[in-house]
Amino acid sequence: MSRVLYSLCGADGSVPFSPHCWKVVLALKHKGLDFEEKPVGFTEIAKLENGFSKTVPILRDGDQLIADSFAIAIYLEQTYPDRPSLFSGEGGLAMARFVEAWSQATLHPAVTRIAVKHIHDMLGPVDQAYFRESREARLGATLEEVVTGREAEIAAFPEKCAPLRNMLKFQPFIGGNEPLFCDYIVFGAFQWAALTGNTGLLDPNDPVANWFERCLEFTQEG
């Protein structure tokens, strides 16, 4: 069975940076499923699979097409129940939904304001025009105006990670002794920042930075 993951990249196709796509990359690795990743630019997404989705990730698994990272994770869990679980039961699924809500309400806006100009500069000309128009409308400011608050966002970022830092006093992963999809959700936000040129948001000795490194090792397995 052919398995293809469509993800997002800039002018350099070797650097897929979408946080949502990284969730699926780790979910597929967690399940031990082979796949081919095909990164595309923003303006190419609408052309994929006959316009199946306006956003990536999109997973083609044989004849099945699934969009949205959480929907893909649920699909993988239901379709491959004999493989390691992404949620470890209904409680883990419910926890993952909470973690996603927290990440998108707290981490994603911060990373957006920190990384938005860097992301723009990584794109090809056509994607740059689309990105500037869409993001400036969403943020209510020019990219250059957003950048003026970047240093303040970086300074405030460690405190936004306090719930995760406190939890890591008791266990190595959000999922417990081993990572689950809830870990991959938050990892996606940090990987998004790192791959768009925004490393060093946390002290290297921060427990959250150590957790990120443990998750990063998992991406390099297999």
C-alpha positions in Angstrom: 0.0 0.0 0.0 1.4 3.4 -1.0 1.3 6.0 1.8 2.0 9.7 1.0 2.0 12.6 3.4 1.7 16.1 1.8 3.3 18.7 4.0 4.4 22.3 3.8 7.7 23.9 2.9 9.2 27.1 1.6 11.6 27.6 -1.3 13.8 24.8 0.1 11.8 21.6 -0.3 14.0 19.8 2.2 12.7 21.8 5.2 9.1 21.0 5.8 8.1 23.3 8.7 4.4 23.1 9.4 3.6 22.2 13.1 0.5 20.3 12.0 2.5 18.2 9.5 5.1 17.4 12.1 2.4 16.0 14.4 1.6 13.5 11.6 5.2 12.7 10.8 5.7 11.6 14.4 2.3 9.8 14.5 3.3 7.7 11.5 6.7 6.9 13.0 5.0 6.0 16.3 2.8 3.6 14.4 5.8 2.2 12.5 4.2 3.0 9.2 6.3 3.7 6.1 5.4 6.8 4.1 6.7 9.2 1.6 6.7 12.9 2.5 5.9 15.4 -0.3 6.4 19.0 0.9 4.7 21.7 -1.2 4.4 25.5 -1.0 1.4 27.4 0.2 0.0 28.1 -3.2 0.3 24.5 -4.4 -1.9 23.0 -1.7 -5.2 23.7 -3.6 -3.9 21.6 -6.5 -3.2 18.5 -4.5 -5.5 15.5 -4.9 -8.0 17.4 -7.1 -8.4 20.1 -4.5 -9.2 17.7 -1.6 -8.2 20.2 1.1 -7.2 23.9 1.4 -4.6 23.0 4.0 -2.0 20.4 4.8 -1.3 17.8 6.2 -3.1 15.5 3.8 -2.5 11.8 4.1 -3.1 9.4 1.2 -3.2 5.9 2.6 -3.9 3.7 -0.4 -7.4 4.8 -1.6 -8.0 6.8 1.6 -7.5 10.6 1.8 -7.5 12.3 5.2 -6.9 16.0 6.0 -6.3 17.7 9.4 -3.6 16.4 11.8 -6.0 15.3 14.6 -8.3 13.5 12.1 -5.3 11.7 10.6 -4.2 10.6 14.1 -7.6 9.2 14.8 -7.7 7.5 11.4 -4.3 5.9 12.1 -5.4 4.7 15.5 -8.6 3.2 14.2 -7.1 1.7 11.0 -4.0 0.2 12.6 -5.1 -0.9 16.1 -2.4 -3.6 16.2 0.3 -0.9 16.1 1.4 1.1 19.2 -1.4 3.4 20.4 -1.2 7.1 19.8 -3.6 7.8 22.7 -3.5 4.8 25.0 -7.2 4.8 25.5 -10.1 7.3 25.6 -8.5 9.3 28.4 -5.4 9.9 26.2 -7.6 11.0 23.4 -9.4 13.5 25.6 -6.1 14.7 27.0 -4.7 15.2 23.5 -7.7 17.4 22.6 -7.0 19.5 25.6 -3.3 19.7 24.8 -4.1 20.8 21.3 -6.4 23.5 22.5 -3.7 24.8 24.9 -1.0 24.6 22.3 -3.0 26.5 19.7 -4.2 29.1 22.2 -0.8 29.7 23.9 2.1 28.5 21.9 1.0 29.0 18.3 0.2 32.7 18.6 3.6 33.3 20.2 5.5 31.4 17.6 3.6 33.1 14.9 4.6 36.5 16.2 8.2 35.4 16.7 8.6 33.6 13.4 6.3 35.3 10.9 8.9 37.4 9.1 11.3 34.5 9.0 8.7 32.3 7.4 8.0 34.9 4.8 11.6 35.1 3.9 11.9 31.3 3.5 9.2 31.3 0.8 9.4 31.7 -3.0 8.0 34.9 -4.5 4.5 33.7 -5.3 4.1 32.2 -1.8 5.6 35.3 -0.2 2.8 37.4 -1.8 0.1 35.0 -0.6 1.6 34.7 2.9 2.0 38.5 3.4 -1.5 39.2 2.3 -3.1 36.5 4.4 -1.1 36.9 7.5 -1.3 40.7 7.6 -5.1 40.4 7.3 -5.1 37.8 10.1 -2.7 39.7 12.4 -4.1 43.2 11.7 -0.6 44.6 11.1 2.2 44.5 8.6 4.9 41.8 9.0 7.4 44.5 9.8 5.1 45.9 12.5 4.7 42.4 14.0 8.5 42.1 14.1 8.9 45.1 16.4 7.4 43.0 19.2 9.5 39.9 18.5 12.0 40.4 21.3 9.2 40.9 23.9 7.5 37.7 22.6 10.8 35.8 22.9 11.3 37.0 26.5 7.8 36.0 27.4 8.0 32.6 25.8 9.5 30.5 28.7 6.7 31.5 31.0 4.1 30.2 28.5 5.7 26.8 28.9 5.2 26.7 32.7 2.4 24.1 32.7 4.6 21.8 30.6 7.6 22.5 32.7 5.8 21.7 35.9 4.4 18.4 34.5 7.8 17.3 33.5 8.9 17.2 37.1 6.9 14.0 37.4 7.4 12.2 34.0 9.6 12.4 31.0 6.7 12.9 28.5 3.3 14.4 28.5 2.0 10.9 27.7 3.9 9.4 30.7 7.0 7.2 30.4 6.7 7.2 26.6 5.5 9.9 24.1 1.9 9.9 22.8 0.1 12.1 20.3 -0.2 14.8 22.9 3.6 15.1 22.9 3.7 15.3 19.2 1.1 18.2 19.2 3.4 20.3 21.4 6.6 19.1 19.7 5.1 20.4 16.4 5.0 24.0 17.7 8.6 23.9 18.9 9.8 22.2 15.7 8.0 24.9 13.7 9.9 27.6 15.6 13.2 25.8 15.2 12.9 25.1 11.5 12.0 28.7 10.8 15.2 30.0 12.3 14.0 30.6 15.8 16.2 28.4 18.1 17.2 29.3 21.6 13.7 30.2 22.8 14.5 28.3 26.0 17.6 27.8 28.2 19.3 24.5 27.1 18.9 23.3 30.7 15.2 24.0 30.8 13.2 20.7 31.3 11.1 21.7 28.3 14.2 22.0 26.1 15.3 18.5 27.4 11.8 17.1 26.6 12.0 18.6 23.1 15.4 16.9 22.5 13.9 13.5 23.6 11.1 14.0 21.1 13.6 15.1 18.4 15.6 11.9 18.9 12.4 10.0 18.1 12.0 11.8 14.7 15.4 10.5 13.8 14.7 6.8 14.5 13.9 4.4 11.7 
